[in-house]
Amino acid sequence: MIPENQANFTMQLVIPRETQPGENRVSATPETVKKLVRLGADVVVESGAGAGAGISDADYEAAGASIGSDRSALLGSADMVLRLRKPEMDEISQLKAGCIHVSYLDPFNEKDLIKAFASQNVTAVSMEMIPRSTRSQKMDALSSQANLAGYMAVMLAANNMPSIMPMMMTPAGTLKPAKVFIIGAGVAGLQAIATAKRLGARVTAFDTRPVVAEQVESLGGKFLEIDLGDTGQTADGYAKELTPEQVEMQRQAQKAVIADSDVVITTAQVFGRKPPVLVTADMVEGMSPGSVIVDMAAETGGNVEGSVPDEVVNVNGVTIVGTANLANLAPRDATQMYASNMFNLVEDTWDEEAKQFVLDLENDILPGCVITHGGAIVHPTIKDIIEGGN
């Protein structure tokens, strides 16, 4: 999207401070700021934006950014806003027409937010909707953050266990390795498998996509075979949503494995919808006291009956961890990865001669993640959900 007036135009990219309580990540690092400035952008960072990730205003200034403290003025002057969390509703009205806003948006559920972007004539780009393809991997924020979340899930489990993960042979006797069961072998699940194996645990995993069995085994895990009939995966590589009958079949087949596990980690989420409950109350009751469950889907509804978002609860001696936003527990690395995703998205259609981001809706990535443009909702699926009332 190139402004009509090209004379002496420098595209202003604004990096606002995240205001969600407890959020420590930010959408740019000094390294990505240097790259953005090198492209020809005018980068303005809100004061204190990087504090949670250990990045000072001086670090950003040294990289070539300007620092601003008036949030409203920054948003109002932005040609492009690069952030992590979705904006508050009142902040959308502060954006000028034609501005490009890039962040997580939760477009399937945030209908009023999407309508507000369209009404304000702001181009809204959803980081969740980046298509899954080989070329877009470097922009895939869901995957980069899920990697860290999978790692942190195992760390939380280890921290809440009354025993250790690895086998240990000592003069006082031999300690058996922990048995870890991971439900879901997507990006987060595979990282959890790898992390648990590095810590010396005995790992079993299940996924509704039989095609991932080889990946599980390559990491040293045992793949639990459950015949659910037709399952497979979507064109984007996500697990397809199961029927209620298939979910029940999965529950029953996993019941004995869960009862025999020291740690259970659930990763199953359905994009835009409430996740399935895979560990029921009776399964929790069947686990030994001291066992730990980490519900990575707790924030969006939960895979585990009895899990509470952002809380650690004890049910008959079984610890259920519902900590949300797991990637945020490693904010420096999470920021580095998200900022790299963000830069790669900007660079992909940057016009080096005009020194501007070009909203090329003919390329193979942007049409999948641009939700609003030109005063309208342009993403076909989201348009149908919002305007069709589905």
RODO-2510 file (C-alpha; in nm, 4 decimals, decimal comma):
residues 390
     n   res          X          Y          Z
     1     m     0,0000     0,0000     0,0000
     2     i     0,1830     0,3111    -0,1240
     3     p     0,0516     0,6540    -0,0190
     4     e    -0,0557     0,8869    -0,2958
     5     n     0,1891     1,1543    -0,1863
     6     q     0,5348     1,0024    -0,2360
     7     a     0,7312     1,3219    -0,1774
     8     n     0,9781     1,2817     0,1118
     9     f     0,7603     1,0056     0,2559
    10     t     0,9156     0,7836     0,5220
    11     m     0,6993     0,5038     0,6523
    12     q     0,6601     0,5245     1,0290
    13     l     0,6530     0,1901     1,2104
    14     v     0,5352     0,2092     1,5705
    15     i     0,6180    -0,0494     1,8375
    16     p     0,3770     0,0078     2,1287
    17     r     0,4228    -0,1196     2,4823
    18     e     0,2078    -0,4244     2,5568
    19     t    -0,0545    -0,3424     2,8195
    20     q    -0,1964    -0,6900     2,8943
    21     p    -0,1261    -0,7553     3,2663
    22     g     0,1788    -0,9776     3,3043
    23     e     0,2762    -0,9637     2,9364
    24     n     0,6544    -0,9251     2,9094
    25     r     0,7056    -0,9824     2,5389
    26     v     0,7358    -0,7109     2,2758
    27     s     0,7226    -0,7100     1,8958
    28     a     1,0732    -0,5810     1,8209
    29     t     1,4290    -0,6254     1,9412
    30     p     1,7236    -0,3926     1,8805
    31     e     1,8387    -0,6376     1,6130
    32     t     1,5096    -0,6229     1,4203
    33     v     1,4936    -0,2453     1,4661
    34     k     1,8336    -0,2180     1,2968
    35     k     1,7027    -0,4225     1,0060
    36     l     1,3843    -0,2167     0,9770
    37     v     1,5833     0,1080     0,9787
    38     r     1,8144    -0,0380     0,7172
    39     l     1,5095    -0,0994     0,4975
    40     g     1,4332     0,2720     0,5206
    41     a     1,1620     0,2762     0,7879
    42     d     1,1249     0,5356     1,0624
    43     v     1,0881     0,3187     1,3751
    44     v     0,9339     0,4645     1,6914
    45     v     0,9224     0,2573     2,0102
    46     e     0,7009     0,3462     2,3040
    47     s     0,9038     0,4092     2,6185
    48     g     0,9302     0,0982     2,8351
    49     a     0,8102    -0,1374     2,5610
    50     g     1,1022    -0,3769     2,6054
    51     a     1,1381    -0,3636     2,9835
    52     g     0,9747    -0,7022     3,0452
    53     a     1,2167    -0,8711     2,8062
    54     g     1,5200    -0,6919     2,9479
    55     i     1,5510    -0,4396     2,6638
    56     s     1,6013    -0,0754     2,7565
    57     d     1,4953     0,2367     2,5689
    58     a     1,8660     0,3104     2,5222
    59     d     1,9112    -0,0257     2,3486
    60     y     1,6427     0,0665     2,0974
    61     e     1,7856     0,4149     2,0452
    62     a     2,1296     0,2698     1,9798
    63     a     1,9706     0,0512     1,7124
    64     g     1,8262     0,3568     1,5352
    65     a     1,4767     0,3904     1,6808
    66     s     1,3152     0,6989     1,8288
    67     i     1,1497     0,6732     2,1694
    68     g     0,8045     0,8189     2,2339
    69     s     0,6063     0,8427     2,5548
    70     d     0,2705     0,9741     2,4291
    71     r     0,0889     0,6527     2,3367
    72     s    -0,2084     0,8227     2,1713
    73     a     0,0177     1,0393     1,9582
    74     l     0,2264     0,7379     1,8557
    75     l    -0,0757     0,5361     1,7481
    76     g    -0,2240     0,8348     1,5667
    77     s     0,0924     0,8964     1,3654
    78     a     0,1643     0,5346     1,2724
    79     d     0,1616     0,4152     0,9134
    80     m     0,2126     0,0655     1,0480
    81     v     0,1720    -0,0714     1,4015
    82     l     0,3656    -0,3842     1,4970
    83     r     0,2507    -0,5346     1,8242
    84     l     0,1857    -0,8681     1,9926
    85     r    -0,1541    -0,8523     2,1642
    86     k    -0,4770    -0,7339     2,0054
    87     p    -0,5595    -0,3676     2,0771
    88     e    -0,8182    -0,2307     2,3138
    89     m    -1,1290    -0,1138     2,1285
    90     d    -1,0664     0,2545     2,2057
    91     e    -0,7183     0,2344     2,0529
    92     i    -0,8534     0,1437     1,7098
    93     s    -1,0260     0,4819     1,6856
    94     q    -0,6879     0,6486     1,7444
    95     l    -0,5393     0,4916     1,4301
    96     k    -0,5509     0,6933     1,1107
    97     a    -0,7284     0,5680     0,8010
    98     g    -0,4983     0,3565     0,5870
    99     c    -0,2826     0,2454     0,8785
   100     i    -0,1689    -0,1187     0,8796
   101     h    -0,2044    -0,2944     1,2148
   102     v    -0,0252    -0,6272     1,2680
   103     s    -0,0786    -0,8429     1,5794
   104     y    -0,2600    -1,1432     1,7171
   105     l    -0,6307    -1,0670     1,6688
   106     d    -0,8321    -1,3829     1,7501
   107     p    -1,0531    -1,2941     1,4500
   108     f    -1,2915    -1,5895     1,4896
   109     n    -1,4038    -1,4644     1,8291
   110     e    -1,3370    -1,0877     1,8252
   111     k    -1,6157    -0,9854     1,5898
   112     d    -1,6630    -0,6322     1,7276
   113     l    -1,2891    -0,5705     1,7085
   114     i    -1,2771    -0,6735     1,3433
   115     k    -1,5798    -0,4562     1,2624
   116     a    -1,4072    -0,1614     1,4309
   117     f    -1,0949    -0,2066     1,2174
   118     a    -1,3080    -0,2050     0,9028
   119     s    -1,5056     0,1028     1,0147
   120     q    -1,1817     0,2903     1,0854
   121     n    -1,0454     0,1919     0,7411
   122     v    -0,7472     0,0207     0,9042
   123     t    -0,5820    -0,2765     0,7399
   124     a    -0,5732    -0,5485     1,0082
   125     v    -0,3254    -0,8344     0,9713
   126     s    -0,3695    -1,1360     1,1994
   127     m    -0,0517    -1,3199     1,3012
   128     e    -0,2580    -1,6299     1,3881
   129     m    -0,3733    -1,6542     1,0279
   130     i    -0,0308    -1,6720     0,8625
   131     p    -0,0734    -1,9634     0,6181
   132     r     0,1260    -2,2751     0,6939
   133     s     0,3671    -2,3231     0,4054
   134     t     0,7385    -2,3747     0,3593
   135     r     0,7891    -2,0116     0,2569
   136     s     0,5919    -1,8683     0,5490
   137     q     0,7689    -2,0671     0,8224
   138     k     0,9924    -1,7712     0,9080
   139     m     0,6776    -1,5619     0,9766
   140     d     0,4828    -1,8296     1,1666
   141     a     0,4463    -1,6793     1,5136
   142     l     0,2097    -1,9506     1,6345
   143     s     0,4797    -2,2104     1,5781
   144     s     0,7655    -2,0056     1,7209
   145     q     0,5747    -1,9346     2,0414
   146     a     0,4390    -2,2911     2,0626
   147     n     0,7953    -2,4227     2,0611
   148     l     0,8732    -2,2273     2,3748
   149     a     0,5376    -2,3140     2,5307
   150     g     0,6051    -2,6858     2,4875
   151     y     0,9415    -2,6472     2,6554
   152     m     0,7985    -2,4460     2,9441
   153     a     0,5155    -2,6979     2,9977
   154     v     0,7742    -2,9633     3,0808
   155     m     0,9625    -2,7222     3,3061
   156     l     0,6410    -2,6494     3,4977
   157     a     0,5702    -3,0205     3,5309
   158     a     0,9206    -3,0868     3,6631
   159     n     0,8901    -2,7994     3,9083
   160     n     0,5621    -2,9340     4,0479
   161     m     0,6644    -3,3001     4,0741
   162     p     0,7635    -3,4534     4,4088
   163     s     1,0229    -3,6614     4,2215
   164     i     1,2786    -3,6196     3,9435
   165     m     1,2490    -3,6899     3,5713
   166     p     1,5526    -3,9118     3,4971
   167     m     1,6526    -4,2525     3,6190
   168     m     1,9253    -4,2191     3,8803
   169     m     2,1439    -4,4969     4,0144
   170     t     2,2903    -4,4248     4,3572
   171     p     2,4419    -4,6251     4,6432
   172     a     2,1082    -4,5735     4,8200
   173     g     1,9162    -4,7372     4,5382
   174     t     1,7870    -4,6759     4,1870
   175     l     1,5283    -4,4090     4,1086
   176     k     1,2990    -4,4926     3,8200
   177     p     1,2491    -4,2447     3,5327
   178     a     0,9252    -4,0496     3,5301
   179     k     0,6528    -4,1594     3,2911
   180     v     0,5334    -3,8665     3,0812
   181     f     0,2289    -3,8805     2,8533
   182     i     0,1851    -3,6006     2,6002
   183     i    -0,1469    -3,5589     2,4201
   184     g    -0,0993    -3,3812     2,0888
   185     a     0,2154    -3,3915     1,8772
   186     g     0,1988    -3,0565     1,7036
   187     v     0,4766    -2,8020     1,7436
   188     a     0,4254    -2,7634     2,1197
   189     g     0,3818    -3,1369     2,1754
   190     l     0,6934    -3,2314     1,9811
   191     q     0,9001    -2,9789     2,1757
   192     a     0,7547    -3,1165     2,5007
   193     i     0,8521    -3,4691     2,3936
   194     a     1,2069    -3,3604     2,3102
   195     t     1,2426    -3,1672     2,6371
   196     a     1,1078    -3,4487     2,8552
   197     k     1,3419    -3,6956     2,6829
   198     r     1,6400    -3,4651     2,7400
   199     l     1,5481    -3,4646     3,1090
   200     g     1,5554    -3,8428     3,1092
   201     a     1,1836    -3,9227     3,1236
   202     r     1,0119    -4,2182     2,9584
   203     v     0,7770    -4,0507     2,7078
   204     t     0,4601    -4,1721     2,5407
   205     a     0,2595    -3,9479     2,3076
   206     f    -0,0621    -3,9563     2,1103
   207     d    -0,1938    -3,7507     1,8219
   208     t    -0,5034    -3,7955     1,6069
   209     r    -0,2797    -3,7718     1,2986
   210     p    -0,1039    -4,1069     1,2495
   211     v     0,1365    -3,9320     1,0128
   212     v     0,3212    -3,7765     1,3096
   213     a     0,4060    -4,1142     1,4672
   214     e     0,7432    -4,1113     1,2919
   215     q     0,8235    -3,7660     1,4328
   216     v     0,7352    -3,8778     1,7858
   217     e     0,9555    -4,1852     1,7560
   218     s     1,2441    -3,9867     1,6050
   219     l     1,2516    -3,7836     1,9268
   220     g     1,2678    -4,0980     2,1394
   221     g     0,9017    -4,1131     2,2355
   222     k     0,6632    -4,4059     2,2032
   223     f     0,3556    -4,3384     1,9893
   224     l     0,0285    -4,4635     2,1355
   225     e    -0,1757    -4,6314     1,8616
   226     i    -0,5510    -4,5623     1,8848
   227     d    -0,7792    -4,6453     1,5940
   228     l    -1,0234    -4,3545     1,5702
   229     g    -1,1254    -4,4145     1,2119
   230     d    -1,0956    -4,1253     0,9665
   231     t    -0,8965    -3,8396     1,1264
   232     g    -0,6041    -3,6933     0,9313
   233     q    -0,5083    -3,3277     0,9150
   234     t    -0,6100    -3,0039     0,7442
   235     a    -0,4343    -2,8553     0,4423
   236     d    -0,2422    -2,6337     0,6859
   237     g    -0,1165    -2,9312     0,8850
   238     y    -0,3468    -2,8947     1,1854
   239     a    -0,5314    -3,1878     1,3398
   240     k    -0,8915    -3,2089     1,2224
   241     e    -1,1631    -3,1650     1,4844
   242     l    -1,2878    -3,5020     1,6084
   243     t    -1,6507    -3,6064     1,6295
   244     p    -1,7953    -3,6518     1,9810
   245     e    -1,7774    -4,0284     1,9274
   246     q    -1,4099    -4,0122     1,8317
   247     v    -1,3302    -3,7948     2,1348
   248     e    -1,4905    -4,0530     2,3623
   249     m    -1,2957    -4,3344     2,1928
   250     q    -0,9746    -4,1381     2,2503
   251     r    -1,0601    -4,0818     2,6171
   252     q    -1,1240    -4,4483     2,6863
   253     a    -0,8098    -4,5640     2,5050
   254     q    -0,5946    -4,3127     2,6975
   255     k    -0,7439    -4,3835     3,0380
   256     a    -0,5013    -4,6598     3,1402
   257     v    -0,1986    -4,4667     3,0117
   258     i    -0,3019    -4,1562     3,2070
   259     a    -0,3504    -4,3584     3,5260
   260     d     0,0024    -4,4993     3,4886
   261     s     0,1673    -4,1618     3,4186
   262     d     0,3559    -3,9332     3,6540
   263     v     0,3038    -3,6383     3,4195
   264     v     0,0348    -3,5680     3,1590
   265     i     0,0686    -3,2685     2,9252
   266     t    -0,2260    -3,1768     2,7026
   267     t    -0,1729    -2,9554     2,3973
   268     a    -0,4929    -3,0059     2,1964
   269     q    -0,6516    -2,6855     2,0692
   270     v    -0,8973    -2,6180     1,7883
   271     f    -0,8277    -2,2790     1,6307
   272     g    -1,1145    -2,0380     1,6922
   273     r    -1,3140    -2,2832     1,9048
   274     k    -1,3259    -2,4276     2,2546
   275     p    -1,0809    -2,7182     2,2843
   276     p    -1,2015    -3,0723     2,3553
   277     v    -1,1985    -3,2095     2,7105
   278     l    -0,9665    -3,5106     2,6873
   279     v    -0,8880    -3,5731     3,0548
   280     t    -1,2079    -3,6104     3,2559
   281     a    -1,2542    -3,5954     3,6319
   282     d    -1,2591    -3,9731     3,6664
   283     m    -0,9242    -3,9936     3,4839
   284     v    -0,7752    -3,7410     3,7250
   285     e    -0,9057    -3,9495     4,0152
   286     g    -0,7340    -4,2543     3,8672
   287     m    -0,3895    -4,0923     3,8833
   288     s    -0,1575    -4,1451     4,1783
   289     p    -0,1171    -3,8648     4,4353
   290     g     0,1844    -3,6553     4,3407
   291     s     0,1115    -3,6812     3,9679
   292     v     0,1068    -3,3610     3,7623
   293     i    -0,1095    -3,2494     3,4706
   294     v    -0,0197    -2,9440     3,2620
   295     d    -0,3185    -2,8193     3,0610
   296     m    -0,1732    -2,6039     2,7846
   297     a    -0,5249    -2,5236     2,6623
   298     a    -0,6545    -2,3985     2,9995
   299     e    -0,6729    -2,0369     2,8824
   300     t    -0,9134    -2,1167     2,5979
   301     g    -1,1415    -2,3614     2,7785
   302     g    -0,9147    -2,6480     2,8765
   303     n    -0,8439    -3,0088     2,7830
   304     v    -0,8616    -3,1146     3,1474
   305     e    -1,1713    -3,1208     3,3648
   306     g    -1,0909    -2,9225     3,6773
   307     s    -0,8129    -2,7057     3,5334
   308     v    -0,8363    -2,3341     3,6085
   309     p    -0,6818    -2,0685     3,3803
   310     d    -0,3674    -1,9181     3,5335
   311     e    -0,3948    -2,1262     3,8494
   312     v    -0,2348    -2,4380     3,9951
   313     v    -0,4953    -2,6526     4,1717
   314     n    -0,4754    -2,9775     4,3675
   315     v    -0,7421    -3,2423     4,3112
   316     n    -0,7101    -3,5402     4,5446
   317     g    -0,3330    -3,5088     4,5455
   318     v    -0,2995    -3,4524     4,1693
   319     t    -0,1576    -3,1136     4,0706
   320     i    -0,3267    -2,9528     3,7704
   321     v    -0,1320    -2,6627     3,6184
   322     g    -0,3406    -2,4188     3,4132
   323     t    -0,0749    -2,1522     3,3639
   324     a    -0,1568    -1,9480     3,0539
   325     n     0,0721    -1,7755     2,8047
   326     l     0,3572    -2,0210     2,8610
   327     a     0,5903    -1,8605     2,6054
   328     n     0,5772    -1,5452     2,8166
   329     l     0,7655    -1,7334     3,0904
   330     a     1,0738    -1,7029     2,8687
   331     p     1,0128    -1,3441     2,7505
   332     r     1,3598    -1,2707     2,6144
   333     d     1,3661    -1,5702     2,3815
   334     a     0,9949    -1,5390     2,3008
   335     t     1,0495    -1,1748     2,2049
   336     q     1,3477    -1,2625     1,9891
   337     m     1,1457    -1,5199     1,7984
   338     y     0,8275    -1,3121     1,7633
   339     a     1,0219    -1,0028     1,6573
   340     s     1,1958    -1,2101     1,3906
   341     n     0,8576    -1,3387     1,2663
   342     m     0,7329    -0,9799     1,2510
   343     f     1,0369    -0,8494     1,0637
   344     n     1,0200    -1,1312     0,8098
   345     l     0,6552    -1,0476     0,7390
   346     v     0,7397    -0,6799     0,6825
   347     e     1,0446    -0,7528     0,4708
   348     d     0,8625    -1,0006     0,2496
   349     t     0,6765    -0,7357     0,0476
   350     w     0,8893    -0,4315     0,1303
   351     d     0,9547    -0,2081    -0,1714
   352     e     1,3236    -0,1189    -0,1445
   353     e     1,2994     0,1668    -0,3954
   354     a     0,9937     0,3332    -0,2403
   355     k     1,1056     0,2218     0,1096
   356     q     0,7566     0,1123     0,2044
   357     f     0,5623    -0,1974     0,2951
   358     v     0,3508    -0,2960    -0,0041
   359     l     0,0228    -0,4689     0,0755
   360     d     0,0422    -0,7185    -0,2093
   361     l    -0,2782    -0,9202    -0,1960
   362     e    -0,1651    -1,1180    -0,4987
   363     n     0,1177    -1,2950    -0,3163
   364     d     0,0800    -1,6325    -0,1446
   365     i     0,0838    -1,5198     0,2188
   366     l    -0,0978    -1,1903     0,2807
   367     p    -0,4411    -1,2942     0,1456
   368     g    -0,4562    -1,5572     0,4197
   369     c    -0,3850    -1,3183     0,7075
   370     v    -0,5251    -0,9791     0,5997
   371     i    -0,8624    -0,9536     0,7727
   372     t    -0,9743    -0,5983     0,6896
   373     h    -0,8682    -0,3571     0,4150
   374     g    -1,0144    -0,0546     0,2408
   375     g    -1,2932    -0,0169     0,4962
   376     a    -1,4212    -0,3730     0,4590
   377     i    -1,3713    -0,7237     0,5950
   378     v    -1,1851    -0,8961     0,3119
   379     h    -1,0899    -1,2361     0,4532
   380     p    -1,3558    -1,4710     0,3082
   381     t    -1,3901    -1,6992     0,6111
   382     i    -1,4003    -1,4192     0,8679
   383     k    -1,6328    -1,2150     0,6461
   384     d    -1,8733    -1,5075     0,6280
   385     i    -1,8653    -1,5604     1,0065
   386     i    -1,9181    -1,1924     1,0931
   387     e    -2,1461    -1,0717     0,8167
   388     g    -2,3218    -1,4039     0,7698
   389     g    -2,3917    -1,4365     1,1401
   390     n    -2,2393    -1,7854     1,1640
***
